[in-house]
């Protein structure tokens, strides 16, 4: 294992080959909200738009099929109906449910109980404790440990039946999403004319076929969409999964506790705040990412060694990064293998004149921009979104985000001033809720220089292809005095808020 600080790791950016486009093949992108309880990005290399649309249809059909089997939240799913069956009664189950239950048994054994479908049973105890604002009673903790340690089902491979044996609350969340993404990616690859597919389900990524996907690993201490990642790597014919406590956790008193539970102790994961795992198999990556939040680094290293092709990056609560020996982010950015990401040169419109009398932005402060995209019935494609900062004269100072999938439709963003197009990299992170995003502005312009204090306008623009449109424009005085500003939502952006704050308050 290699141990580094987060600051040093952020400098380790290996060379990543730039995407290759040909006349015969193109990269098509679709961003879809409310899939598998999160946001889904599909990238497909296909011979035509028609083939790409067919691939999207195949993808969603396979996800629907598997959700109807494995979902813990749909009362009509096969798994939910099996949970409702009478204890001790053998129930014939589908191939997919039998496979996932078998994998849970295997991972429970291989992790000495760290992976368990009954982790939800313990999680519910801590959710209730958070609602009451006090730690669970010791007697309750010991009770749920005993209930979680029971044998919960019995499988008969000859008859393909599953018999439920306990009343403990069971969930398949640990790696069911990885299983579904893996099967869905394989289904897309079978579409004639598709040569590669990349799926990003809320931070868990599967890349298959003839394509090298640039992937940024989110910093658990600064996980805004546009924050600098810990490291960038290239992923091809592999899966990468991240699990951590920084997007889903509960507050009890003045303390925050992880939603990831150790079934053996009945306690939240504590020492590791983020675990990223790279492996050819998506289920292995997903299962290990969860397990590595619970196990000690030495236990994680031993388990990884038993699984050829496993590489990982852990971040502990002290901010140290712990990597496997073969983790690909090990080349200094100052070497000849510099990253292949190149920004469009800035125009004079992006530059600010600052005199010696001007007071500069306090580098210990930042602006957090949070917004939630409106939810429509069922699934919906994400609208095109641009977020940027303008000075008092209306000139653009800093572009924070530009999300789109077809350059020719960028004109639908009427106010965005063509600052630049962002790098189309994927981000692996702890799972986010669908439609909820955050961005940070560190007070720097597009040239990397701190701006002067004063009034600036935050621009948030959202548009659909020949559809609805919304622009939020809010001016705030950035004079060093922290403040919050809620923003009115509308058709595309349901809610938004600005939080001008000290960085130390959230790090």
N, C-alpha and C positions, 0 to 999 in steps of 0.2 A: 504493500500500500504506500502511496505517496501522499504526504500531507503538506498543504500550502494554505496561505491566507487567501481570502477572497480577492483582496487587492492584487496579489501577484497572479492569481489564476486568470483574472480579467485580461491580462496581457498575453495569455497563451492562446493565440488565434491561429490555427493551422491553415494551410493553403486549401482552398476549396475551388474546384474547377467550376468555371462559369457555365450556366445552362447552355446547351447547344440547340439551336433551332435550325430546321431544314425546310426546304420547300414542301417536302412530303409529309412532314410531321409538325405539329404545333402543340404548345402547352395551353390547355384550357383550364380555367379555374372557376369553381363555384363555391360560394360561402353560404351555408345554410344554418339557420338558427333552430334551436329546439330539436336537436337530434341526439338521442341517447342522454338526454338531460343536460346537454351542453351545446356548444357551437361546433359545427363540423365544416372543415375546409377540404374540398376535393380538388386535387390537381391531377389531370390526366393528359398523357401524351397520346394524341390521336391523329388520324389522317384527315379528319374534317370536323366541322361543328356538329354535323348530324351524328357522327360516331360518338363525339363527346357527350351529346345529350342522351344518346342511348346508354352510354356508360353510367351517367348519373341516374337514369331510371333503374338500371340493374342494381346499382349500389343501394338506392333507397328501398328497392323491393327486398333485397337480401337482409338489410337492417330490419325492415318491418317483419320479415319472417322470423328472424332470430329473437327480436324483442317480444314477439307473440309467444315465444317459448320461454325465454330466460328473464323477462322483466320481473322485478320485485315490486313494482309500483302499479302494474296493471292487474286488477283483480281477476281478469279473464285469462291471463297468461297461463301456460302450462305449469310453470313453477308455482304460481300462486294457487292454482287449483290443487296441485300436489300437497302444498302446505296445509290446505284445508281438509285433506283426506284423513280418515280415521287412523289413529296411531296403531302401528303393528300390521297394517294392511298393505300387502305388496301391490304396487301400482305400476302397470306397464308405462314406460316413458319413452320419449323420442331419442334418436341417436344423439342429438345435440345436448339435451338435458343430461342424459346418462354420461356423456363425455365430460361435461363441466363438473358434475358431482364427483366423478372419478378423479378428475384433476384436483379438486379440493382435498380429497382424501390423500392424494400423493403429496401435495404441497403442505398439508397439515403435518404429515409424517416427516418430510424433509426439513421443515423449519422448526421441528420440535414444538409444534403448537402455535407458533407465531402467526401463521395463516389459519384462519378459521372462519367458516360461514357464520358462526355464532358471535363474531366480534360485534355485530349489531346489537346483540343482547346486552353487552356491556356498555355500548355507546348510548343506549337509551337511558341507562342509569345516570350517565354523566350529563346528558341533555336535560334531564329533570333537575339535576343538581344545579346546572347553570340557570335554569328558570327560577329556582329557589334562592340562588345566590350563596350557596354553601356547599362544602365538600360532601360527598356521599358518606353515610354512616359506614363504619367498618363492617358491621354485620351485613349490610346490604352488599358491600363490595365482595365479601367472602361468599355470599349466597350466589351472586351472578357468576363468579368464577366457577363455582361448583356446577352450576347449570350449564355454563358454556363448555365445560370439560366433558360433558356427557357424549356418548356416541349418538349422533343425531339421525343417522340413516344407515340402512343396510342395502347393499347393491347385489344383485344377482345377475351376473353377466350372461349366463346361459338363457335366462328368460327375459333379460333386459328390463328388470323391475327395480324400483326403489321403494323401500319401506321406511317411513318416517318413524323414529323411535323416541323423540323428545318433543317437548312443547316450547323449547327455547326459540326466540326470534332469530330467523335465519335470513341472510342476504347473500347474493352472489356478486356483490359490487366489486370485490377485490380484483378480479380479472375478467369478469364477464364482458366488460366493454372491450378489452383487448381481444378477447375471443371473437366478438362480433366484428370488430374492425378487420381482423385478420381474414375471416371468412369473406367479408364483403370485398376486400381488396383482391382476393383470389378470384372472386366472381367477376369483377370488373376486367381483370386481365384476360378473361375468356372471351370478351367481346371482340369480334374481328375488327381490326384497325387500331386497337389499343396496344401500345408497346410498353407503357409504364403508368403507374398510379401511385399517388401519395395521398394518404388520408391523415388528417389531424383532427382527432376527436377531443377537443378541449385540452390539448396538451400532450396526449398520447398519440404517437405517430407511427404509421406503417408505410414503408416505401418498398414497392415491388416493381421489377422490370428494369428496362434500360434507361435509367434516370438517376442522377446523383443529386439528392436534395440537400441544400444548405439548411442546417438546423441550428438555432440559437438556444442555449440552455438558460432559462430565466434565473435571475438572481433572487433567491427567496427573501432577501432583505430589501429588494426594490423591484417589485414584479409588475410595474406598470407596462403597458403594451410597448412603449417606446423606450423603456429603460435599457441601459447597456447590459447585455447578457454576461453571464460568467465566462462563456466560451462559445465558439462556433465550431461545428464539426460537419462533416459530410456523411450522409447516410444513403446507402444503396442496398436494396434487397435485405433490409434489416428493419427492426422495430426499435423504437426508443420510447420509454415511459418514465414519467416523473411523478412522484408522490411526495407530498409535504403538508405542513400544517399552516401555511401562510395564507391560504384562501378560504379554508373552512376550519374554524376553531370556535371555541366558546369561552366566554368570560365568566369567571367565578370570583367575585370580589375584585381585587386589583390584578388578578392573574389571568392569563390566557392559557387554555389547555388545548392540545391537539385533538382533532376528531378521529385520529388513528389510534386504535386501542390495542393494547397487548393483552390477548385473551388469557395469558398465563398468570398475569398479576392483577388484572382488572384495572390497570392504570393507563392513562394516555401516554403515547410515545413522547419522549422528553429530550433525549440527547441529540438526536438527528432531526433537523428541521426540513431537509430536502434530500431525496435520493433519486438519481437519474440512472437508468439502466439501459444499456444497449445490447441487443441480442438478436439473432436471426429469427427467433420465434416470439411473436407478440405476447402470448400468454406468459411465457417465461419472463419477458421484460416487465410486464405488468405485475406479476406475482412478486418478483424480487424487489421491485421498486417499493411495494408496500412492506415487505418483510424487512428490508434494509432500514426502514424508519424505526423498526422495533428492536432489531438485533444490534449487538455491539459491532463496531467496525471489524474487529477480529473475527467474529462469527460470520459477518457478511463476506469477508474475504475467503473464509473457508468454504462457505456455500457456493460462492461464485466459482471457486477453483474446481468444484465438482460439476460445473456446467460449462463445457468448452464454448468459447465464443462470447462469454459474458464480460462486459466492461462496465464500469460504474463510476459515478461521481457523487460523493456524499458531502453534505455541508452540515457541520455540527452547530450547536447553539452558541459556541464561542466564535463562530465565523471562519473556522478552518475548513478547507476543502480537502477531502480525502479521496484519492483516485486509485483505481486498479492500475497495475503495471502497464497494461496495454491500452489505457484510456487514450483516445486519439487526440485529445487536446493537450499535447505535450511539446509543441514546437513554438519557440518564441516568435512573436510578431516582428521582432527586429531582424530576424534571419531572412535568408533569401526566399523563404516560403511565406511571404506576406499574404494576408487575406485578399481574396479576389473581388471584394466588394468596393466599388468605386462610385462616389457620388457625382452627380452632374455639377460642373463648375458653377459657382454662384455668380449671379449678375449684380450689377451695382445697386439694384433695387433692394438687395438683401443686406446692404451694409449701412451701419449707423455712424453718424459723426458724433463723437464724444469729446467734449472739451475738458480741459484740466479742472474746471470748476464743477463739473458734473459729479454727482455721487453715484457710485456704481451699485448694482444689485448685490445684496448681501449673499455671498456664496453658501452660507449656512441655511438659506431659505429656499423654498421651492413652491411651485403651484401645482396642486393635484387637481386634475380635471376628470371628474367622474360622470359617466352618462350611461343611460340604459335605453337600448333600442326598443321601440314599441313592439309588443307581441301581437301577432295576428293569429287567427284561428289555424291550428295545425302548424306545419312547418312553413318557413318562408325564407327566401334568399335574403342575405344581408344587403342593405342598400349601400351604394357608394358613399363613402364618408371622407371628408377632409377636415382636419383640425389644424389651425395655424394661429399665429400671433401677429397683430399689426401694431404699428406705433401710432402716435397721435395724428400723423399726416395721412394715415391709411396705407402706408407702405408695409409690405410683409417683412417681418423680422425673423420668424422661426416657423418652419413647418414641423408639426408634431406627428401627424399621421396622414396617410392617403391610402385608402382601401378601395380597390376597384378590381375588376377582372377583364374588362375590355377597354383598351385605350380609346377606341372611337366614341365611347359613351362618356368620356370625361367632360365633354361639353355640357352634360346635364348638371354638373357642379358649376353653377353660374358665377359664383363669387371667387372660387378658388383660382389663383392667379398663376397656375402652371409653374410652381416653384421648382418641383422636381418629382420624379417618380421614385417610390421607395423600393428597396431591395425586397424581392419576393421570397424571403426566407420563411421557413416554418419555425415555430417556437414551441419547445417542450417545457411544460410547467405543470404545477398542480392543477387539477381540473377546475375550471371556472364555471360559474352559473351562466346559462345562455343569455346573450344579449347585454351582459353587463361588462363594461370596459372602463379602464382608467389610463390616463396619460399624465406625464409629469413634464413641467417646464422648469429647467434649472436656471433660468434667467440669462441664458446665452443666446446669441443670434446664430444664424446658420453657418457663420464662420468660426464658431466656437468661442467667441468673446463675450464677456459679461456686458449686458446692456446697462444703460444708466437707469436709475430709479425714476419713476414717474408713471404716467397713465399709458396703459396698453389695452388693446381690445382682443378678447378671445373669440375666435370665429369657429363655429361648429356647423358644418354643412352636410346634409344628407339628402340623397336623391335616388330614385329608382329609374330604370330605363323607361322613358316616356311615361313616368308615373308620378307619385307624390313627391313633394319637395319641402324641405324645411331648412331654415337658416337661423341659428342662434348667434346673436352678437351681444357680447357683454364687455363693457369697459370697467377696469378696476385700477385703482391707484396703488401701485406697488412701491410703497414708500418705507418699507421695513416693518410696518405694523401688521401683524398677522390678522387675518380676517377670513370669514366664510361668506359665500354668496350662493344661495339656491337659485336655479334658473328654471323658468317655466318650460315644460315640455309641450309636445304637440303631436302631430301625425306620426312622424318617424322617430323622434327622440322623446321617449315617454317622460324622462326626468334627467336633470343634469345639475351639477353643483361644482363650485370652485372653492378650493381650500388653500389659501395662501398661508403657509405654515413653516415651522422650523423643521429641518430635516431630522434633528435629534429626537423629535417627538415620535417618530415612527420607525427608527432604525434600531 
